[in-house]
Structures are given as structure tokens and as C-alpha cells.
Amino acid sequence: MDIVSVAANAEGDEIEVLESIDVLPVAPEDQWKSLFDKFDSESSGFISTERFRDLLAAHGSELDPHKLEVLLALADGNADGKICYQDFVNLVREKGSMSNKRSNSFRRAILQGSRQLKGAGALGEEVGLGLSQRLVRHIAYETLPREIDRKWYFDSYTCCPPPWLILAITIAEVAVFMYYGLQLDRWVLQVSSPHFLRGPLPYHPQLRIQAWRYLSYAFMHAGIEHLGLNMAMQLLVGVPLEMVHGALRIGLVYVCGVLAGSLAVSVTDMTAPVVGSSGGVYALVSAHLANVVMNWSGMKCQFKLFRMAMALVCMSVEFGRAVWLRFYPPAFPPCPNPSFVAHLGGVMVGLTLGVVVLQNYEQRLQEQSLFWIFFSVYLLFVLCAVFWNVFAYSLLDVRLPPTL
């Protein structure tokens, strides 16, 4: 694989150093220095990339060929086929090995500012790809704004593990809906059934002491129209994001959106129950849309303006349905219909935590100051909401509806 093809069409972006997910050979720095000196008779502290590859092979390193080429190309700060010993020390400085995420200090160690690698062709110009490879390439262009990141993702993606989290959540939601549909003999506006809110899953202000309901409400939906819109957005946006960013990061955004949704309802719409996964779905969709807008010139997905408009239309339709249902006369007063505020809680999570996660592909979140700022604000909100639920209802003498 040609080195320059990995970093083709950088398109004006500063190239970021990519850490390999494999492990480099562990050796003390003095031992590596002697090895460098042995290969360089003049002891100038440099070694050619070819000899560096031989050195890695001789010490048992088994790097993926694609990642090795990227590592060598980007580690060569002078673009002259040589690697400085100090640069290599910077590569292995973290306990002698490379981690699976890029760090800020790692990127600064090798790069000399605005250096770029010009290549032959972009990822989109490659031909002879199979169906699965074209799908991976399509997802890369859908979610990543930089060509170097798209190439890295395309070369390293193995579908192991597959995007299981969003699929598992969706299957669970469908299963719960089918169960209640058969039990209630109702498929549209299940919320109008007197037995709908009696189950162990939906959030109800009378049962807010049961902490699991702040998350489990996401598996229940008001009806097939509610489930259908949420499921479509969840699969079309969530699965590609999980394929790129992984289940852990996408799960973090999704769960934070779900929890923020129920807590927002408990603070602002204190007498209303909540059902539906809109908090998590809106967190993912709003984060993705914000990422597209912030990197508009770098995003190369087709018809992005039209598709963004369609996503906003779907979100608006679902939110409008929720607002209408909330103020529609309830079937069994005085218990109100489910609240729509969970949508807004999910959007706030998506525009803060979600954007930071999507903006830092293959980089360590713990080294991003914005992540800690937004995460701290989120934890503060959760803490305040917990205190609100413990004390505010009794202090304000809120009359809560029965559970039916």
C-alpha cells in the first residue's frame, strides 16, 4: 500500500498523527538508542524508514501493514525518508507502547505545524471495492470530515465487534411494544389504555423513587407512530455513528440523553409521565447534525443539505406529535399524557457532550478540556435534579396524578 495514498487529499487540514492500535516493541530508551546507532554508522540519531521497519520486524512487532505505513509516513517529520531517534522516543514514551486512541501530546510530538502529505487519490476514487467495502466507505463519508480520518477508518474497520448496541436497543424496544400491544390489544396510542402506565418501565412522578424508571422508560412508546419515527432515526443515524465511534462512546451519549430527558421532565413538567426513547435518539441526531454543520466544507456526503433538511423535518414531526399529545385531553383524567420535555433534554446533551464525542474521532476524550467541562455541567445538572426530586415536590406541595 502506497504511503501517500493513506493521507491523500488532506484538503488543507493539518495532518494529525495517528497512533496504531497495535503494540510497539517494549524496550528501554538506551537499548533503542544503541540499536539506532548500530544502524547509523555516523551516529547522527536518524534511521531510514526501511531500516526502521526492519527493526520493528526483528523485535517481533506485528503491526497491521496499513497502520504501519500511516505511522511511518506521519512520523517522518522531515519528509526525507528518515526518522529521528527523539521522534521515536516520543512515539513510545507512554510506557513503551501505543494506546488505541490518539493523544494531544502525541500529535504535537511529531508534527511541525502545517506539514501535509499530498496523495494520489481520495478514498472516493478507489475502484473495485466489494459491497461491504463500499458500505464502510459510504459511512466514512457520512460521519467523518477529514480525508485522513476517512482513510484510516476505511483501512482499519473490521466489523468486529459489529454495531450491536443500537440494534440491541431497537430490538428490545420493538419486543416491549409487541408485548404491550398484545396485552392491551391496542397498537395506536397505547397510552390511552388505563393499564399502560401500570407496568414497571414507564416513568411516573408518583413512582419516581424507583430509580430505574429514569432509564427504563425509553423502552416503552405511546404507540406505533411514536415507535416508528424513533426507530427510523435511531437506526439511520445511530448505527453508522456506532460503527465509526464505537458502542462505548455512542452508548454514553445515548444513555446521557435518556437520563437527561426524564430528569428534565421531573423538574419542568412535574406531574407528567414519560415514555419513549426520544431523549437518546435526539441526543444522537442533534450531535450528528451539529457536527455536520460545524464541518460543512469537510463533509463529503451526497445531498447533505437535503438530507439534513429531511432529518430536521422528522425531528420536528416527532416533536410536534409529542407536544400535541401532551396537551390533548387525557383519556383518564386527572393523569396527563406523557411529556415532550424529554426531547429537549436529549437535544441539550447532543449539542454539548455529543458534539465533543463526534468531533474527537480516535482521540482520547479524557484529554479534551471541553469534554470535562460539559461532562461536569451534566453531572451538576443530574445532582441538582436529584435534590429537586427529593425535596421540591413536598416543598411545593405538588398534587401528583394517580398511577391508574
C-alpha positions in Angstrom: 0.0 0.0 0.0 1.5 3.4 -1.0 2.3 5.7 1.9 0.9 8.7 0.2 -2.4 7.1 -0.6 -3.1 6.8 3.1 -3.0 10.6 3.5 -4.4 11.6 0.1 -6.3 14.8 -0.4 -5.7 16.3 3.0 -7.6 19.3 1.6 -6.0 21.9 3.6 -6.4 20.3 7.0 -3.5 19.9 9.3 -2.5 16.3 9.4 -3.0 14.6 12.8 -0.6 11.9 13.8 -2.4 8.5 14.0 -1.5 6.1 16.8 -1.5 2.5 15.9 -3.8 0.3 18.0 -1.2 -2.4 18.0 1.6 -2.6 20.5 5.1 -1.5 19.6 8.1 -3.4 21.0 8.8 -2.6 24.6 12.4 -1.7 25.2 14.3 0.8 27.4 15.3 4.0 25.6 19.0 3.3 26.0 18.5 0.0 24.2 16.7 1.7 21.4 19.4 4.3 21.2 22.1 1.6 20.7 20.0 0.0 18.0 19.7 3.3 16.2 23.5 3.9 16.5 24.1 0.4 15.1 22.1 1.1 12.0 23.6 4.6 11.6 27.4 4.4 11.3 27.7 8.1 11.8 25.6 8.0 14.9 23.6 11.0 13.7 20.5 9.9 15.6 18.5 9.2 12.4 17.3 5.9 10.8 15.7 5.3 7.4 12.1 4.2 7.4 13.1 1.0 5.7 15.5 0.1 8.4 13.0 1.2 11.0 10.6 -1.3 9.5 13.3 -4.0 9.7 14.0 -3.0 13.3 10.4 -3.5 14.2 10.2 -6.8 12.5 13.4 -8.0 14.1 12.0 -7.4 17.5 8.7 -9.2 17.0 6.4 -6.3 16.4 3.3 -7.4 14.4 1.8 -4.2 13.2 -1.1 -4.0 10.7 0.6 -3.1 7.3 -1.9 -0.2 6.6 -1.3 1.3 10.1 2.4 0.8 9.8 2.6 2.8 6.6 0.5 5.6 8.1 2.7 5.6 11.2 5.9 5.7 9.2 4.6 8.4 6.9 3.4 10.7 9.6 6.3 10.0 12.0 8.7 11.2 9.3 8.6 14.9 10.2 11.1 16.0 7.5 9.6 14.0 4.6 13.1 12.8 3.7 12.7 9.1 4.5 14.4 9.3 7.9 13.1 9.0 11.4 14.7 10.9 14.3 15.5 8.9 17.4 13.9 11.5 19.6 10.7 11.3 17.5 10.6 7.6 18.0 11.1 8.1 21.8 8.1 10.4 21.7 6.1 7.7 20.0 6.8 5.1 22.7 7.1 7.4 25.7 3.9 6.2 27.2 5.1 3.1 29.0 6.7 1.9 25.8 3.5 1.2 23.9 1.0 2.9 21.7 -2.6 3.2 23.0 -5.7 2.7 21.0 -6.5 6.4 21.0 -4.6 9.4 19.8 -3.4 11.9 22.4 -2.8 15.6 22.1 0.8 15.2 23.3 1.4 12.5 20.7 0.2 14.7 17.9 2.4 17.6 19.0 5.4 15.3 19.4 6.0 14.6 15.7 4.2 17.3 13.6 5.9 20.5 12.6 2.7 22.6 12.3 1.3 22.8 8.8 3.1 19.8 7.1 0.8 18.0 4.6 1.1 14.8 2.7 -0.3 15.0 -0.9 -1.5 11.8 -2.4 -2.8 10.2 -5.5 -6.5 9.9 -5.0 -9.2 10.3 -2.4 -11.0 7.4 -0.8 -14.0 8.1 -3.0 -11.9 7.5 -6.2 -10.9 3.9 -5.3 -12.5 1.3 -7.6 -13.0 -2.5 -7.5 -14.5 -2.4 -3.9 -16.9 -5.1 -2.7 -20.3 -4.3 -1.3 -19.1 -4.3 2.3 -16.2 -2.0 1.5 -18.5 0.4 -0.3 -20.8 0.5 2.7 -17.8 1.2 5.0 -16.6 4.0 2.6 -20.1 5.4 2.5 -20.3 5.5 6.3 -16.9 7.2 6.5 -18.1 10.0 4.2 -21.3 10.3 6.2 -19.7 10.8 9.5 -16.0 12.0 9.2 -15.0 15.4 7.9 -11.3 14.8 7.3 -9.9 12.6 4.5 -7.1 11.3 6.6 -9.6 10.1 9.2 -11.8 8.5 6.5 -8.8 6.6 5.0 -7.7 5.5 8.5 -11.2 4.3 9.3 -11.7 2.5 6.0 -8.4 0.7 6.3 -8.8 -0.3 9.9 -12.5 -1.2 10.2 -13.1 -4.9 10.6 -16.7 -5.1 11.8 -15.5 -6.8 15.0 -17.4 -6.1 17.1 -20.4 -5.2 14.9 -22.7 -2.3 15.8 -24.6 -4.3 18.3 -25.7 -1.7 20.9 -28.2 0.4 18.8 -29.5 -2.8 17.2 -30.0 -4.4 20.6 -31.8 -1.4 22.0 -34.0 -1.2 18.9 -34.9 -4.9 19.2 -35.7 -4.6 22.9 -38.0 -1.6 22.1 -39.8 -3.5 19.4 -40.2 -6.5 21.7 -41.6 -4.4 24.6 -44.0 -2.7 22.1 -45.2 -6.0 20.8 -45.8 -7.4 24.3 -47.9 -4.4 25.4 -49.7 -4.3 22.0 -50.8 -7.9 22.5 -51.6 -7.4 26.2 -53.6 -4.2 25.7 -54.9 -5.2 22.3 -54.0 -1.7 21.1 -51.3 -0.6 18.6 -52.0 3.1 18.1 -52.0 5.5 21.1 -51.3 2.7 23.6 -51.0 5.5 26.2 -54.8 5.9 26.2 -55.2 2.4 27.8 -55.8 2.5 31.6 -53.2 -0.2 32.1 -50.4 1.4 30.1 -48.7 3.2 32.9 -49.0 0.4 35.5 -46.0 -1.5 34.2 -42.5 -1.5 35.7 -40.9 0.5 32.8 -42.5 4.0 32.3 -41.5 7.0 34.4 -44.4 8.3 36.5 -43.9 11.1 39.1 -45.7 9.0 41.8 -43.1 6.3 41.3 -40.0 8.5 40.9 -38.4 6.8 43.9 -37.9 3.7 41.7 -34.7 4.9 40.1 -34.6 2.5 37.2 -37.6 4.2 35.7 -35.5 7.2 34.7 -33.8 5.0 32.1 -36.3 2.1 31.5 -39.0 4.5 30.2 -37.0 4.6 26.9 -38.2 1.0 26.1 -41.9 2.0 26.1 -43.6 4.1 23.4 -47.0 5.8 23.2 -47.9 3.9 20.0 -46.7 2.5 16.7 -46.4 6.1 15.3 -44.1 7.0 18.2 -42.0 3.9 17.9 -41.7 4.1 14.1 -40.3 7.6 14.0 -37.9 7.0 16.8 -36.7 3.6 15.4 -36.1 5.1 12.0 -33.9 7.9 13.3 -32.2 5.6 15.7 -31.2 3.1 13.1 -30.3 5.6 10.3 -28.1 7.7 12.5 -27.2 5.6 15.5 -25.8 2.5 13.6 -23.4 4.5 11.4 -22.2 6.5 14.3 -21.6 3.3 16.4 -19.7 1.8 13.5 -17.3 4.8 13.5 -17.1 5.8 17.1 -17.8 2.5 18.9 -20.5 1.3 21.3 -18.9 2.8 24.4 -18.9 6.4 23.1 -22.3 6.3 21.4 -23.8 4.5 24.4 -22.5 7.2 26.6 -24.3 9.9 24.5 -27.5 7.8 24.2 -27.8 7.0 27.9 -26.9 10.5 29.0 -29.7 11.8 26.6 -32.2 9.3 28.1 -31.4 10.2 31.7 -31.4 14.0 30.9 -34.8 13.6 29.3 -36.5 12.1 32.3 -34.8 14.4 34.8 -35.8 17.4 32.7 -39.4 16.3 32.8 -39.2 15.7 36.6 -38.0 19.3 37.0 -40.1 21.2 34.4 -43.2 19.1 33.9 -43.6 17.7 37.3 -47.0 16.0 37.0 -46.4 14.2 33.7 -45.2 10.7 33.0 -42.6 9.9 30.3 -42.3 7.1 27.7 -40.2 6.7 24.6 -36.5 6.7 23.6 -36.7 10.3 22.2 -34.1 11.6 24.7 -31.4 9.2 23.5 -32.4 9.5 19.8 -32.5 13.3 19.8 -29.1 13.3 21.6 -27.5 11.3 18.7 -29.3 13.1 15.9 -28.7 16.6 17.2 -25.0 15.8 17.8 -24.6 14.4 14.3 -26.3 17.4 12.7 -24.3 19.8 14.7 -21.1 18.0 13.7 -22.1 18.2 10.0 -22.8 22.0 10.3 -19.5 22.7 12.1 -17.6 20.8 9.5 -19.7 21.6 6.5 -16.9 22.0 3.9 -15.2 18.8 5.0 -18.3 16.6 5.0 -18.4 15.0 1.5 -21.7 13.0 1.9 -24.1 13.4 -1.1 -27.1 15.7 -0.9 -26.1 16.7 2.6 -28.3 19.8 2.6 -31.4 17.9 1.5 -30.7 15.1 3.9 -30.2 17.5 6.8 -33.5 19.2 6.0 -35.2 15.8 6.0 -33.7 14.9 9.4 -34.9 18.2 10.8 -38.4 17.5 9.3 -38.5 14.1 11.0 -37.4 15.6 14.3 -40.0 18.4 14.0 -42.8 15.9 13.2 -42.0 13.7 16.2 -41.6 16.7 18.5 -44.9 18.2 17.2 -46.6 14.9 17.8 -45.3 14.8 21.4 -46.5 18.4 22.1 -49.9 17.7 20.6 -50.3 14.5 22.7 -49.2 16.3 25.9 -51.9 18.9 25.7 -54.6 16.6 24.2 -57.3 15.8 26.7 -56.2 12.7 28.6 -58.3 9.6 28.3 -58.2 9.1 32.1 -58.0 12.4 33.9 -56.5 13.7 36.1 -53.5 11.7 34.8 -51.9 13.8 32.0 -50.5 12.4 28.8 -46.7 11.9 28.5 -44.4 14.9 28.4 -42.5 16.2 25.5 -39.7 17.8 27.5 -37.5 14.7 27.2 -36.9 15.6 23.6 -35.3 18.9 24.7 -33.2 17.2 27.3 -31.8 14.9 24.6 -31.0 17.9 22.3 -29.1 19.7 25.0 -27.0 16.6 25.6 -26.4 16.1 21.9 -25.2 19.7 21.4 -22.8 19.5 24.3 -21.4 16.1 25.2 -22.4 14.6 21.8 -20.6 17.1 19.7 -17.4 16.7 21.7 -17.5 12.9 21.3 -18.1 13.1 17.5 -15.6 15.8 17.0 -12.8 13.7 18.5 -12.7 10.6 16.4 -9.9 8.2 17.6 -8.7 10.8 20.2 -8.8 10.4 23.9 -11.8 12.1 25.4 -10.0 12.4 28.8 -7.5 14.8 27.2 -10.2 17.1 25.8 -11.0 20.0 28.1 -14.4 20.6 26.6 -15.4 17.1 27.4 -14.7 17.6 31.0 -16.4 20.9 31.1 -19.6 19.6 29.5 -19.5 16.4 31.5 -19.1 18.3 34.7 -22.0 20.5 33.8 -24.1 17.4 33.0 -23.2 15.8 36.4 -24.1 19.1 38.1 -27.5 19.0 36.4 -28.1 15.4 37.4 -27.1 16.2 41.0 -29.4 19.3 41.1 -32.3 17.2 39.6 -31.9 14.5 42.2 -32.1 17.1 45.0 -35.1 18.6 43.2 -36.9 15.2 43.1 -36.1 14.6 46.8 -37.3 17.9 48.2 -39.1 20.1 45.7 -42.3 18.0 45.3 -43.1 18.2 49.0 -42.0 21.8 49.5 -44.1 23.0 46.5 -47.0 20.7 47.6 -47.4 19.3 44.1 -50.5 17.3 43.5 -49.4 14.2 41.7 -51.8 12.2 39.5 -52.6 8.6 40.4 -50.9 5.7 38.6 -54.4 4.4 37.5 
